[in-house]
Amino acid sequence: MIANLDLVVAVDTAVAHLAGAMEVPVWVMLPFSPDWRWLLDRDDSPWYPTMILFRQGRAGDWDGVVAEVARRLSGDAADAAMGVGA
């Protein structure tokens, strides 16, 4: 199923790792203090080239993370509809 998706949006789960390993575009929402494998101070992953990381700016701020993902989704959808990046 993952191979048929345009984008996977997930939290730090097996689905995120599988999508990344399959080189499917994946956006991962991370807590302020993430697991070691997500490193710090970056929005990409050295292990998964198609992955973008969205991090909490402060502990417990999921609203900010979800708002940023929604903003990026809106921008990406608008760009796709207008043929930008094609």
HTML snippet that shows the backbone in 3Dmol.js (N, CA, C, O; Angstrom):
<script src="https://3Dmol.org/build/3Dmol-min.js"></script>
<div id="view" style="width:600px;height:400px;position:relative"></div>
<script>
const pdb = `
ATOM      1  N   MET A   1       0.824  -1.192   0.000  1.00  0.00           N
ATOM      2  CA  MET A   1       0.000   0.000   0.000  1.00  0.00           C
ATOM      3  C   MET A   1       0.872   1.261   0.000  1.00  0.00           C
ATOM      4  O   MET A   1       0.551   2.239  -0.676  1.00  0.00           O
ATOM      5  N   ILE A   2       1.959   1.239   0.748  1.00  0.00           N
ATOM      6  CA  ILE A   2       2.825   2.421   0.824  1.00  0.00           C
ATOM      7  C   ILE A   2       3.352   2.806  -0.556  1.00  0.00           C
ATOM      8  O   ILE A   2       3.432   3.993  -0.872  1.00  0.00           O
ATOM      9  N   ALA A   3       3.706   1.844  -1.363  1.00  0.00           N
ATOM     10  CA  ALA A   3       4.259   2.121  -2.693  1.00  0.00           C
ATOM     11  C   ALA A   3       3.274   2.867  -3.589  1.00  0.00           C
ATOM     12  O   ALA A   3       3.686   3.507  -4.557  1.00  0.00           O
ATOM     13  N   ASN A   4       1.990   2.794  -3.281  1.00  0.00           N
ATOM     14  CA  ASN A   4       0.976   3.456  -4.089  1.00  0.00           C
ATOM     15  C   ASN A   4       0.602   4.846  -3.588  1.00  0.00           C
ATOM     16  O   ASN A   4      -0.262   5.499  -4.173  1.00  0.00           O
ATOM     17  N   LEU A   5       1.233   5.300  -2.528  1.00  0.00           N
ATOM     18  CA  LEU A   5       0.924   6.614  -1.963  1.00  0.00           C
ATOM     19  C   LEU A   5       1.844   7.683  -2.539  1.00  0.00           C
ATOM     20  O   LEU A   5       2.999   7.415  -2.870  1.00  0.00           O
ATOM     21  N   ASP A   6       1.312   8.901  -2.653  1.00  0.00           N
ATOM     22  CA  ASP A   6       2.131  10.041  -3.065  1.00  0.00           C
ATOM     23  C   ASP A   6       2.983  10.546  -1.909  1.00  0.00           C
ATOM     24  O   ASP A   6       4.089  11.046  -2.114  1.00  0.00           O
ATOM     25  N   LEU A   7       2.457  10.409  -0.688  1.00  0.00           N
ATOM     26  CA  LEU A   7       3.127  10.922   0.500  1.00  0.00           C
ATOM     27  C   LEU A   7       2.616  10.175   1.719  1.00  0.00           C
ATOM     28  O   LEU A   7       1.420   9.911   1.841  1.00  0.00           O
ATOM     29  N   VAL A   8       3.526   9.836   2.619  1.00  0.00           N
ATOM     30  CA  VAL A   8       3.170   9.268   3.920  1.00  0.00           C
ATOM     31  C   VAL A   8       3.455  10.341   4.965  1.00  0.00           C
ATOM     32  O   VAL A   8       4.549  10.906   4.990  1.00  0.00           O
ATOM     33  N   VAL A   9       2.484  10.625   5.824  1.00  0.00           N
ATOM     34  CA  VAL A   9       2.674  11.529   6.954  1.00  0.00           C
ATOM     35  C   VAL A   9       2.498  10.675   8.202  1.00  0.00           C
ATOM     36  O   VAL A   9       1.460  10.041   8.386  1.00  0.00           O
ATOM     37  N   ALA A  10       3.515  10.661   9.057  1.00  0.00           N
ATOM     38  CA  ALA A  10       3.493   9.743  10.189  1.00  0.00           C
ATOM     39  C   ALA A  10       4.246  10.324  11.383  1.00  0.00           C
ATOM     40  O   ALA A  10       4.928  11.343  11.282  1.00  0.00           O
ATOM     41  N   VAL A  11       4.100   9.649  12.500  1.00  0.00           N
ATOM     42  CA  VAL A  11       4.957   9.896  13.655  1.00  0.00           C
ATOM     43  C   VAL A  11       6.043   8.829  13.613  1.00  0.00           C
ATOM     44  O   VAL A  11       6.026   7.970  12.732  1.00  0.00           O
ATOM     45  N   ASP A  12       6.964   8.867  14.528  1.00  0.00           N
ATOM     46  CA  ASP A  12       8.088   7.925  14.556  1.00  0.00           C
ATOM     47  C   ASP A  12       7.568   6.504  14.754  1.00  0.00           C
ATOM     48  O   ASP A  12       7.410   6.045  15.885  1.00  0.00           O
ATOM     49  N   THR A  13       7.303   5.813  13.649  1.00  0.00           N
ATOM     50  CA  THR A  13       6.781   4.453  13.697  1.00  0.00           C
ATOM     51  C   THR A  13       7.445   3.605  12.629  1.00  0.00           C
ATOM     52  O   THR A  13       8.240   4.096  11.828  1.00  0.00           O
ATOM     53  N   ALA A  14       7.107   2.333  12.631  1.00  0.00           N
ATOM     54  CA  ALA A  14       7.615   1.430  11.604  1.00  0.00           C
ATOM     55  C   ALA A  14       7.177   1.875  10.212  1.00  0.00           C
ATOM     56  O   ALA A  14       7.907   1.676   9.241  1.00  0.00           O
ATOM     57  N   VAL A  15       6.002   2.470  10.109  1.00  0.00           N
ATOM     58  CA  VAL A  15       5.509   2.929   8.803  1.00  0.00           C
ATOM     59  C   VAL A  15       6.449   3.995   8.235  1.00  0.00           C
ATOM     60  O   VAL A  15       6.765   3.970   7.045  1.00  0.00           O
ATOM     61  N   ALA A  16       6.891   4.920   9.067  1.00  0.00           N
ATOM     62  CA  ALA A  16       7.814   5.964   8.608  1.00  0.00           C
ATOM     63  C   ALA A  16       9.124   5.356   8.129  1.00  0.00           C
ATOM     64  O   ALA A  16       9.652   5.757   7.092  1.00  0.00           O
ATOM     65  N   HIS A  17       9.647   4.400   8.869  1.00  0.00           N
ATOM     66  CA  HIS A  17      10.910   3.753   8.479  1.00  0.00           C
ATOM     67  C   HIS A  17      10.745   2.949   7.198  1.00  0.00           C
ATOM     68  O   HIS A  17      11.624   2.971   6.335  1.00  0.00           O
ATOM     69  N   LEU A  18       9.646   2.248   7.067  1.00  0.00           N
ATOM     70  CA  LEU A  18       9.405   1.458   5.860  1.00  0.00           C
ATOM     71  C   LEU A  18       9.264   2.362   4.640  1.00  0.00           C
ATOM     72  O   LEU A  18       9.858   2.092   3.596  1.00  0.00           O
ATOM     73  N   ALA A  19       8.482   3.431   4.764  1.00  0.00           N
ATOM     74  CA  ALA A  19       8.320   4.367   3.644  1.00  0.00           C
ATOM     75  C   ALA A  19       9.668   4.976   3.266  1.00  0.00           C
ATOM     76  O   ALA A  19       9.985   5.098   2.083  1.00  0.00           O
ATOM     77  N   GLY A  20      10.454   5.355   4.256  1.00  0.00           N
ATOM     78  CA  GLY A  20      11.773   5.913   3.978  1.00  0.00           C
ATOM     79  C   GLY A  20      12.675   4.915   3.270  1.00  0.00           C
ATOM     80  O   GLY A  20      13.378   5.275   2.326  1.00  0.00           O
ATOM     81  N   ALA A  21      12.661   3.673   3.713  1.00  0.00           N
ATOM     82  CA  ALA A  21      13.483   2.632   3.087  1.00  0.00           C
ATOM     83  C   ALA A  21      13.036   2.345   1.660  1.00  0.00           C
ATOM     84  O   ALA A  21      13.843   1.963   0.813  1.00  0.00           O
ATOM     85  N   MET A  22      11.743   2.533   1.398  1.00  0.00           N
ATOM     86  CA  MET A  22      11.204   2.317   0.048  1.00  0.00           C
ATOM     87  C   MET A  22      11.376   3.548  -0.838  1.00  0.00           C
ATOM     88  O   MET A  22      11.015   3.522  -2.015  1.00  0.00           O
ATOM     89  N   GLU A  23      11.924   4.621  -0.280  1.00  0.00           N
ATOM     90  CA  GLU A  23      12.108   5.896  -0.969  1.00  0.00           C
ATOM     91  C   GLU A  23      10.794   6.517  -1.415  1.00  0.00           C
ATOM     92  O   GLU A  23      10.736   7.205  -2.434  1.00  0.00           O
ATOM     93  N   VAL A  24       9.745   6.270  -0.649  1.00  0.00           N
ATOM     94  CA  VAL A  24       8.468   6.957  -0.828  1.00  0.00           C
ATOM     95  C   VAL A  24       8.566   8.261  -0.041  1.00  0.00           C
ATOM     96  O   VAL A  24       9.082   8.245   1.076  1.00  0.00           O
ATOM     97  N   PRO A  25       8.097   9.383  -0.568  1.00  0.00           N
ATOM     98  CA  PRO A  25       8.128  10.619   0.213  1.00  0.00           C
ATOM     99  C   PRO A  25       7.405  10.420   1.552  1.00  0.00           C
ATOM    100  O   PRO A  25       6.282   9.917   1.602  1.00  0.00           O
ATOM    101  N   VAL A  26       8.078  10.826   2.629  1.00  0.00           N
ATOM    102  CA  VAL A  26       7.508  10.654   3.970  1.00  0.00           C
ATOM    103  C   VAL A  26       7.860  11.857   4.837  1.00  0.00           C
ATOM    104  O   VAL A  26       9.009  12.294   4.892  1.00  0.00           O
ATOM    105  N   TRP A  27       6.850  12.373   5.505  1.00  0.00           N
ATOM    106  CA  TRP A  27       7.021  13.459   6.454  1.00  0.00           C
ATOM    107  C   TRP A  27       6.793  12.878   7.838  1.00  0.00           C
ATOM    108  O   TRP A  27       5.772  12.238   8.089  1.00  0.00           O
ATOM    109  N   VAL A  28       7.743  13.099   8.733  1.00  0.00           N
ATOM    110  CA  VAL A  28       7.665  12.531  10.071  1.00  0.00           C
ATOM    111  C   VAL A  28       7.549  13.661  11.092  1.00  0.00           C
ATOM    112  O   VAL A  28       8.344  14.601  11.097  1.00  0.00           O
ATOM    113  N   MET A  29       6.549  13.547  11.948  1.00  0.00           N
ATOM    114  CA  MET A  29       6.337  14.506  13.024  1.00  0.00           C
ATOM    115  C   MET A  29       7.045  13.985  14.272  1.00  0.00           C
ATOM    116  O   MET A  29       6.765  12.883  14.743  1.00  0.00           O
ATOM    117  N   LEU A  30       7.965  14.793  14.800  1.00  0.00           N
ATOM    118  CA  LEU A  30       8.803  14.354  15.916  1.00  0.00           C
ATOM    119  C   LEU A  30       8.583  15.201  17.167  1.00  0.00           C
ATOM    120  O   LEU A  30       8.282  16.391  17.076  1.00  0.00           O
ATOM    121  N   PRO A  31       8.736  14.578  18.338  1.00  0.00           N
ATOM    122  CA  PRO A  31       8.660  15.336  19.577  1.00  0.00           C
ATOM    123  C   PRO A  31       9.888  16.231  19.750  1.00  0.00           C
ATOM    124  O   PRO A  31      10.862  16.111  19.006  1.00  0.00           O
ATOM    125  N   PHE A  32       9.834  17.112  20.721  1.00  0.00           N
ATOM    126  CA  PHE A  32      10.930  18.044  20.996  1.00  0.00           C
ATOM    127  C   PHE A  32      12.230  17.290  21.280  1.00  0.00           C
ATOM    128  O   PHE A  32      13.295  17.695  20.814  1.00  0.00           O
ATOM    129  N   SER A  33      12.150  16.222  22.022  1.00  0.00           N
ATOM    130  CA  SER A  33      13.315  15.410  22.353  1.00  0.00           C
ATOM    131  C   SER A  33      13.131  14.030  21.701  1.00  0.00           C
ATOM    132  O   SER A  33      12.611  13.111  22.333  1.00  0.00           O
ATOM    133  N   PRO A  34      13.553  13.888  20.448  1.00  0.00           N
ATOM    134  CA  PRO A  34      13.271  12.660  19.704  1.00  0.00           C
ATOM    135  C   PRO A  34      14.236  11.524  20.035  1.00  0.00           C
ATOM    136  O   PRO A  34      15.232  11.712  20.733  1.00  0.00           O
ATOM    137  N   ASP A  35      13.918  10.363  19.523  1.00  0.00           N
ATOM    138  CA  ASP A  35      14.801   9.207  19.587  1.00  0.00           C
ATOM    139  C   ASP A  35      16.130   9.570  18.927  1.00  0.00           C
ATOM    140  O   ASP A  35      16.162  10.417  18.033  1.00  0.00           O
ATOM    141  N   TRP A  36      17.208   8.954  19.346  1.00  0.00           N
ATOM    142  CA  TRP A  36      18.557   9.287  18.874  1.00  0.00           C
ATOM    143  C   TRP A  36      18.706   9.248  17.366  1.00  0.00           C
ATOM    144  O   TRP A  36      19.473  10.027  16.800  1.00  0.00           O
ATOM    145  N   ARG A  37      17.982   8.352  16.705  1.00  0.00           N
ATOM    146  CA  ARG A  37      18.202   8.173  15.264  1.00  0.00           C
ATOM    147  C   ARG A  37      17.781   9.378  14.426  1.00  0.00           C
ATOM    148  O   ARG A  37      18.178   9.496  13.267  1.00  0.00           O
ATOM    149  N   TRP A  38      16.983  10.268  15.002  1.00  0.00           N
ATOM    150  CA  TRP A  38      16.536  11.441  14.247  1.00  0.00           C
ATOM    151  C   TRP A  38      17.508  12.603  14.380  1.00  0.00           C
ATOM    152  O   TRP A  38      17.299  13.665  13.793  1.00  0.00           O
ATOM    153  N   LEU A  39      18.574  12.401  15.153  1.00  0.00           N
ATOM    154  CA  LEU A  39      19.590  13.429  15.358  1.00  0.00           C
ATOM    155  C   LEU A  39      18.931  14.708  15.864  1.00  0.00           C
ATOM    156  O   LEU A  39      17.792  14.675  16.329  1.00  0.00           O
ATOM    157  N   LEU A  40      19.633  15.827  15.778  1.00  0.00           N
ATOM    158  CA  LEU A  40      19.085  17.096  16.245  1.00  0.00           C
ATOM    159  C   LEU A  40      19.373  18.180  15.207  1.00  0.00           C
ATOM    160  O   LEU A  40      20.292  18.058  14.397  1.00  0.00           O
ATOM    161  N   ASP A  41      18.580  19.226  15.250  1.00  0.00           N
ATOM    162  CA  ASP A  41      18.831  20.430  14.442  1.00  0.00           C
ATOM    163  C   ASP A  41      18.917  20.184  12.940  1.00  0.00           C
ATOM    164  O   ASP A  41      19.753  20.776  12.257  1.00  0.00           O
ATOM    165  N   ARG A  42      18.055  19.314  12.428  1.00  0.00           N
ATOM    166  CA  ARG A  42      17.990  19.125  10.986  1.00  0.00           C
ATOM    167  C   ARG A  42      16.583  18.695  10.611  1.00  0.00           C
ATOM    168  O   ARG A  42      15.840  18.163  11.436  1.00  0.00           O
ATOM    169  N   ASP A  43      16.229  18.932   9.358  1.00  0.00           N
ATOM    170  CA  ASP A  43      14.881  18.568   8.897  1.00  0.00           C
ATOM    171  C   ASP A  43      14.922  17.453   7.850  1.00  0.00           C
ATOM    172  O   ASP A  43      13.943  17.206   7.145  1.00  0.00           O
ATOM    173  N   ASP A  44      16.075  16.787   7.765  1.00  0.00           N
ATOM    174  CA  ASP A  44      16.195  15.653   6.850  1.00  0.00           C
ATOM    175  C   ASP A  44      16.808  14.482   7.604  1.00  0.00           C
ATOM    176  O   ASP A  44      17.173  14.599   8.773  1.00  0.00           O
ATOM    177  N   SER A  45      16.913  13.369   6.923  1.00  0.00           N
ATOM    178  CA  SER A  45      17.495  12.165   7.521  1.00  0.00           C
ATOM    179  C   SER A  45      18.632  11.666   6.631  1.00  0.00           C
ATOM    180  O   SER A  45      18.451  11.523   5.422  1.00  0.00           O
ATOM    181  N   PRO A  46      19.798  11.400   7.215  1.00  0.00           N
ATOM    182  CA  PRO A  46      20.890  10.880   6.385  1.00  0.00           C
ATOM    183  C   PRO A  46      20.614   9.459   5.874  1.00  0.00           C
ATOM    184  O   PRO A  46      21.274   9.000   4.941  1.00  0.00           O
ATOM    185  N   TRP A  47      19.653   8.769   6.473  1.00  0.00           N
ATOM    186  CA  TRP A  47      19.357   7.390   6.077  1.00  0.00           C
ATOM    187  C   TRP A  47      18.241   7.293   5.048  1.00  0.00           C
ATOM    188  O   TRP A  47      18.174   6.325   4.291  1.00  0.00           O
ATOM    189  N   TYR A  48      17.368   8.290   5.017  1.00  0.00           N
ATOM    190  CA  TYR A  48      16.196   8.246   4.136  1.00  0.00           C
ATOM    191  C   TYR A  48      16.125   9.537   3.308  1.00  0.00           C
ATOM    192  O   TYR A  48      15.662  10.556   3.821  1.00  0.00           O
ATOM    193  N   PRO A  49      16.564   9.524   2.062  1.00  0.00           N
ATOM    194  CA  PRO A  49      16.636  10.755   1.274  1.00  0.00           C
ATOM    195  C   PRO A  49      15.278  11.378   0.947  1.00  0.00           C
ATOM    196  O   PRO A  49      15.226  12.562   0.615  1.00  0.00           O
ATOM    197  N   THR A  50      14.197  10.638   1.028  1.00  0.00           N
ATOM    198  CA  THR A  50      12.880  11.193   0.694  1.00  0.00           C
ATOM    199  C   THR A  50      12.110  11.638   1.930  1.00  0.00           C
ATOM    200  O   THR A  50      10.912  11.906   1.846  1.00  0.00           O
ATOM    201  N   MET A  51      12.776  11.719   3.069  1.00  0.00           N
ATOM    202  CA  MET A  51      12.114  12.035   4.332  1.00  0.00           C
ATOM    203  C   MET A  51      12.337  13.483   4.735  1.00  0.00           C
ATOM    204  O   MET A  51      13.441  14.013   4.605  1.00  0.00           O
ATOM    205  N   ILE A  52      11.278  14.117   5.228  1.00  0.00           N
ATOM    206  CA  ILE A  52      11.350  15.445   5.825  1.00  0.00           C
ATOM    207  C   ILE A  52      10.874  15.317   7.260  1.00  0.00           C
ATOM    208  O   ILE A  52       9.855  14.682   7.532  1.00  0.00           O
ATOM    209  N   LEU A  53      11.618  15.927   8.179  1.00  0.00           N
ATOM    210  CA  LEU A  53      11.296  15.863   9.599  1.00  0.00           C
ATOM    211  C   LEU A  53      10.663  17.173  10.060  1.00  0.00           C
ATOM    212  O   LEU A  53      11.160  18.258   9.759  1.00  0.00           O
ATOM    213  N   PHE A  54       9.578  17.056  10.780  1.00  0.00           N
ATOM    214  CA  PHE A  54       8.890  18.193  11.378  1.00  0.00           C
ATOM    215  C   PHE A  54       8.997  18.046  12.890  1.00  0.00           C
ATOM    216  O   PHE A  54       8.479  17.088  13.464  1.00  0.00           O
ATOM    217  N   ARG A  55       9.664  18.989  13.528  1.00  0.00           N
ATOM    218  CA  ARG A  55       9.972  18.871  14.954  1.00  0.00           C
ATOM    219  C   ARG A  55       9.164  19.860  15.797  1.00  0.00           C
ATOM    220  O   ARG A  55       8.847  20.965  15.358  1.00  0.00           O
ATOM    221  N   GLN A  56       8.844  19.434  17.009  1.00  0.00           N
ATOM    222  CA  GLN A  56       8.226  20.345  17.960  1.00  0.00           C
ATOM    223  C   GLN A  56       9.224  21.446  18.297  1.00  0.00           C
ATOM    224  O   GLN A  56      10.410  21.180  18.487  1.00  0.00           O
ATOM    225  N   GLY A  57       8.741  22.678  18.370  1.00  0.00           N
ATOM    226  CA  GLY A  57       9.597  23.786  18.786  1.00  0.00           C
ATOM    227  C   GLY A  57       9.812  23.804  20.288  1.00  0.00           C
ATOM    228  O   GLY A  57      10.820  24.314  20.778  1.00  0.00           O
ATOM    229  N   ARG A  58       8.858  23.243  21.009  1.00  0.00           N
ATOM    230  CA  ARG A  58       8.968  23.100  22.464  1.00  0.00           C
ATOM    231  C   ARG A  58       8.204  21.837  22.860  1.00  0.00           C
ATOM    232  O   ARG A  58       7.311  21.388  22.141  1.00  0.00           O
ATOM    233  N   ALA A  59       8.557  21.287  23.985  1.00  0.00           N
ATOM    234  CA  ALA A  59       7.950  20.030  24.441  1.00  0.00           C
ATOM    235  C   ALA A  59       6.428  20.146  24.500  1.00  0.00           C
ATOM    236  O   ALA A  59       5.887  21.098  25.062  1.00  0.00           O
ATOM    237  N   GLY A  60       5.755  19.173  23.917  1.00  0.00           N
ATOM    238  CA  GLY A  60       4.297  19.106  23.963  1.00  0.00           C
ATOM    239  C   GLY A  60       3.574  19.916  22.906  1.00  0.00           C
ATOM    240  O   GLY A  60       2.344  19.897  22.865  1.00  0.00           O
ATOM    241  N   ASP A  61       4.293  20.627  22.049  1.00  0.00           N
ATOM    242  CA  ASP A  61       3.651  21.500  21.058  1.00  0.00           C
ATOM    243  C   ASP A  61       3.323  20.759  19.765  1.00  0.00           C
ATOM    244  O   ASP A  61       3.928  21.012  18.724  1.00  0.00           O
ATOM    245  N   TRP A  62       2.364  19.847  19.841  1.00  0.00           N
ATOM    246  CA  TRP A  62       1.933  19.138  18.632  1.00  0.00           C
ATOM    247  C   TRP A  62       1.125  20.040  17.730  1.00  0.00           C
ATOM    248  O   TRP A  62       1.128  19.853  16.513  1.00  0.00           O
ATOM    249  N   ASP A  63       0.420  21.030  18.303  1.00  0.00           N
ATOM    250  CA  ASP A  63      -0.360  21.950  17.466  1.00  0.00           C
ATOM    251  C   ASP A  63       0.531  22.651  16.452  1.00  0.00           C
ATOM    252  O   ASP A  63       0.150  22.804  15.291  1.00  0.00           O
ATOM    253  N   GLY A  64       1.709  23.075  16.877  1.00  0.00           N
ATOM    254  CA  GLY A  64       2.637  23.741  15.971  1.00  0.00           C
ATOM    255  C   GLY A  64       3.138  22.819  14.867  1.00  0.00           C
ATOM    256  O   GLY A  64       3.266  23.235  13.715  1.00  0.00           O
ATOM    257  N   VAL A  65       3.419  21.580  15.215  1.00  0.00           N
ATOM    258  CA  VAL A  65       3.891  20.603  14.229  1.00  0.00           C
ATOM    259  C   VAL A  65       2.798  20.322  13.198  1.00  0.00           C
ATOM    260  O   VAL A  65       3.051  20.330  11.994  1.00  0.00           O
ATOM    261  N   VAL A  66       1.587  20.076  13.685  1.00  0.00           N
ATOM    262  CA  VAL A  66       0.471  19.779  12.773  1.00  0.00           C
ATOM    263  C   VAL A  66       0.169  20.989  11.890  1.00  0.00           C
ATOM    264  O   VAL A  66      -0.134  20.828  10.708  1.00  0.00           O
ATOM    265  N   ALA A  67       0.248  22.197  12.448  1.00  0.00           N
ATOM    266  CA  ALA A  67       0.009  23.410  11.655  1.00  0.00           C
ATOM    267  C   ALA A  67       1.050  23.552  10.546  1.00  0.00           C
ATOM    268  O   ALA A  67       0.708  23.933   9.427  1.00  0.00           O
ATOM    269  N   GLU A  68       2.303  23.252  10.841  1.00  0.00           N
ATOM    270  CA  GLU A  68       3.358  23.339   9.819  1.00  0.00           C
ATOM    271  C   GLU A  68       3.155  22.286   8.729  1.00  0.00           C
ATOM    272  O   GLU A  68       3.324  22.581   7.546  1.00  0.00           O
ATOM    273  N   VAL A  69       2.798  21.075   9.116  1.00  0.00           N
ATOM    274  CA  VAL A  69       2.514  20.035   8.123  1.00  0.00           C
ATOM    275  C   VAL A  69       1.340  20.461   7.246  1.00  0.00           C
ATOM    276  O   VAL A  69       1.397  20.319   6.025  1.00  0.00           O
ATOM    277  N   ALA A  70       0.279  20.982   7.856  1.00  0.00           N
ATOM    278  CA  ALA A  70      -0.899  21.433   7.096  1.00  0.00           C
ATOM    279  C   ALA A  70      -0.527  22.570   6.142  1.00  0.00           C
ATOM    280  O   ALA A  70      -0.983  22.602   4.999  1.00  0.00           O
ATOM    281  N   ARG A  71       0.302  23.500   6.616  1.00  0.00           N
ATOM    282  CA  ARG A  71       0.740  24.613   5.763  1.00  0.00           C
ATOM    283  C   ARG A  71       1.517  24.085   4.558  1.00  0.00           C
ATOM    284  O   ARG A  71       1.284  24.519   3.430  1.00  0.00           O
ATOM    285  N   ARG A  72       2.433  23.157   4.793  1.00  0.00           N
ATOM    286  CA  ARG A  72       3.221  22.589   3.696  1.00  0.00           C
ATOM    287  C   ARG A  72       2.355  21.780   2.741  1.00  0.00           C
ATOM    288  O   ARG A  72       2.550  21.829   1.526  1.00  0.00           O
ATOM    289  N   LEU A  73       1.397  21.034   3.290  1.00  0.00           N
ATOM    290  CA  LEU A  73       0.489  20.279   2.425  1.00  0.00           C
ATOM    291  C   LEU A  73      -0.318  21.212   1.539  1.00  0.00           C
ATOM    292  O   LEU A  73      -0.494  20.940   0.351  1.00  0.00           O
ATOM    293  N   SER A  74      -0.810  22.304   2.099  1.00  0.00           N
ATOM    294  CA  SER A  74      -1.577  23.277   1.313  1.00  0.00           C
ATOM    295  C   SER A  74      -0.725  23.869   0.207  1.00  0.00           C
ATOM    296  O   SER A  74      -1.186  24.011  -0.926  1.00  0.00           O
ATOM    297  N   GLY A  75       0.504  24.213   0.524  1.00  0.00           N
ATOM    298  CA  GLY A  75       1.405  24.766  -0.476  1.00  0.00           C
ATOM    299  C   GLY A  75       1.756  23.760  -1.551  1.00  0.00           C
ATOM    300  O   GLY A  75       1.771  24.097  -2.735  1.00  0.00           O
ATOM    301  N   ASP A  76       2.035  22.543  -1.161  1.00  0.00           N
ATOM    302  CA  ASP A  76       2.364  21.501  -2.132  1.00  0.00           C
ATOM    303  C   ASP A  76       1.179  21.188  -3.035  1.00  0.00           C
ATOM    304  O   ASP A  76       1.353  20.991  -4.238  1.00  0.00           O
ATOM    305  N   ALA A  77      -0.027  21.140  -2.467  1.00  0.00           N
ATOM    306  CA  ALA A  77      -1.229  20.860  -3.266  1.00  0.00           C
ATOM    307  C   ALA A  77      -1.482  22.001  -4.250  1.00  0.00           C
ATOM    308  O   ALA A  77      -1.834  21.761  -5.405  1.00  0.00           O
ATOM    309  N   ALA A  78      -1.304  23.238  -3.794  1.00  0.00           N
ATOM    310  CA  ALA A  78      -1.499  24.389  -4.681  1.00  0.00           C
ATOM    311  C   ALA A  78      -0.468  24.371  -5.800  1.00  0.00           C
ATOM    312  O   ALA A  78      -0.808  24.629  -6.955  1.00  0.00           O
ATOM    313  N   ASP A  79       0.791  24.069  -5.478  1.00  0.00           N
ATOM    314  CA  ASP A  79       1.844  23.999  -6.497  1.00  0.00           C
ATOM    315  C   ASP A  79       1.527  22.911  -7.524  1.00  0.00           C
ATOM    316  O   ASP A  79       1.687  23.125  -8.726  1.00  0.00           O
ATOM    317  N   ALA A  80       1.083  21.757  -7.057  1.00  0.00           N
ATOM    318  CA  ALA A  80       0.749  20.650  -7.964  1.00  0.00           C
ATOM    319  C   ALA A  80      -0.401  21.018  -8.881  1.00  0.00           C
ATOM    320  O   ALA A  80      -0.379  20.684 -10.065  1.00  0.00           O
ATOM    321  N   ALA A  81      -1.401  21.699  -8.354  1.00  0.00           N
ATOM    322  CA  ALA A  81      -2.561  22.085  -9.153  1.00  0.00           C
ATOM    323  C   ALA A  81      -2.171  23.083 -10.233  1.00  0.00           C
ATOM    324  O   ALA A  81      -2.777  23.115 -11.304  1.00  0.00           O
ATOM    325  N   MET A  82      -1.154  23.904  -9.951  1.00  0.00           N
ATOM    326  CA  MET A  82      -0.713  24.914 -10.913  1.00  0.00           C
ATOM    327  C   MET A  82       0.437  24.393 -11.784  1.00  0.00           C
ATOM    328  O   MET A  82       0.937  25.121 -12.641  1.00  0.00           O
ATOM    329  N   GLY A  83       0.856  23.151 -11.575  1.00  0.00           N
ATOM    330  CA  GLY A  83       1.929  22.582 -12.387  1.00  0.00           C
ATOM    331  C   GLY A  83       3.312  23.028 -11.991  1.00  0.00           C
ATOM    332  O   GLY A  83       4.258  22.827 -12.753  1.00  0.00           O
ATOM    333  N   VAL A  84       3.470  23.639 -10.803  1.00  0.00           N
ATOM    334  CA  VAL A  84       4.777  24.084 -10.336  1.00  0.00           C
ATOM    335  C   VAL A  84       5.584  22.873  -9.930  1.00  0.00           C
ATOM    336  O   VAL A  84       5.057  21.979  -9.268  1.00  0.00           O
ATOM    337  N   GLY A  85       6.818  22.821 -10.298  1.00  0.00           N
ATOM    338  CA  GLY A  85       7.688  21.717  -9.928  1.00  0.00           C
ATOM    339  C   GLY A  85       7.539  20.493 -10.815  1.00  0.00           C
ATOM    340  O   GLY A  85       8.170  19.467 -10.558  1.00  0.00           O
ATOM    341  N   ALA A  86       6.728  20.579 -11.840  1.00  0.00           N
ATOM    342  CA  ALA A  86       6.526  19.413 -12.716  1.00  0.00           C
ATOM    343  C   ALA A  86       7.575  19.365 -13.800  1.00  0.00           C
ATOM    344  O   ALA A  86       7.565  18.455 -14.630  1.00  0.00           O
TER     345      ALA A  86
END
`;
const viewer = $3Dmol.createViewer("view");
viewer.addModel(pdb, "pdb");
viewer.setStyle({}, {cartoon: {color: "spectrum"}});
viewer.zoomTo();
viewer.render();
</script>
